[in-house]
Amino acid sequence: MATVAQQKYNRNKLHKRLRRNVGQAIADFNMIEAGDRVMVCLSGGADSYVMLDILQQLQRNAPVDFKLIAVNLDQKQPGFPAGVLPEYLSQLGIEYHILEEDTYSVVKRVIPEHKTYCGLCSRLRRGIIYQFAKAQNYSKIALGHHREDIIETLFLNLFYGGKLKSMPAKLLSDDGENIVIRPLAYCAETDIKRYAKQKDFPIIPCTLCGSQDNMQRQVIKQMLNEWEKQNPGRIETIFTSIQNIVPSHLLDHEMFEFKSLGQTQARQSPSKSAWLTGTQTPASF
C-alpha cells in the first residue's frame, strides 16, 4: 500500500502531466491568443470539469491575457440535477451561463426506440452552442474531448463512414463563424478520470445516451481496450500515427499530386488512353 508521501507524489505527477499536455496542445495548435474570450463547454462530466480546472490554472500563469466563460446546456433530460453546476460555478467565482433547450423531447420524438440518440443530440447541441457563441462574441469554443475520443472517432469513420479522418484539435466551423478547440487532445482518458476522482468534482452522468450500451462508439472503445490489454502501448502508437501522416503513401489523389509524378517519362511513353483501351500495354504495368 502506497504511503501518504507516495500518494502525494503521484497526485502531483498526474497534475503536472495534465497541465503539460494541455499547455503543449494549446501551443502546438495556437488554440488561445491574447484577448480571447473562451467559451468553456461544461457538461457535468469528468472531461469538461478537468478541462475547466486546468485552463483556469494555466490562465493564472499564461503569458497572454484571455477570459474563460463556462457555459452549460440544460437539455431537459429527466432527473437532470439543474442546481449542481450553478452551485459549483458560483463557488469558483467564474462567469457562467446556463442555456435551457428541450432537445431531449426532440430526440425522443424523432429517433425510434433501440436506435442511438447521439447523432441528432450532438447536432442539436452543436447548433445551440454555435449560435450562443456568435451572439456573445466568443472567439473560441473549448470542448472536453480527450485522446481516446480522437482515436475512437478515427475508427468510427474508418469502419462505418468510409473516411480516414478523426477529430481535430482545432476546427473552423462549417459556417466559418466559430473556432472550436480541444485542449485535452493530448490527455489520456485514464489520467482525466483519476484527476476528476482526486478533485471530487460533482459528476453528472448522461442518462440519455450513456445508457445505450449498443452504441458504435462503445464497440470501438471495447475493441481498443482489448488491443491495449494484449499489446500495451497500442493506443499511444495509434495516436502518434495520427500526428505522422504520409499522404504520398495513401490513395487520395486530391491530397497528393500523384498525376504529376513521372510526367517527363510519360511524354516518352504510349498515351494513357492507348493502354487503357487495350491497344498498347505500358512496359511498367
Buried (B, 14 or more C-beta within 10 A) or exposed (E): EEEEEEEEEEBEEBBEBBBEBBBEBBEEBEBBEEEBBBBBBBBBBBBBBBBBBBBBBBBEEBEEEBBBBBBBBBBBBEEBEEEBBEEBBEEEEBEBBBBEBEBBEBBEEEBEEEEBBBEBBEEBBBEBBBEBBBEEEBBBBBBBBBBBBBBBBBBBBBEEEEEEEBBBBBBEBEEEEBBBBBBBBBBBBEBBBBBBEEEEBEBBEBEBBEEBEEBBBBBBBEEBEEBBEEEEEBBEEBBEEBEEEEEEEEEEEEEBEEEEEEEEEBEEBEEEEEBEEEEEEEEEE
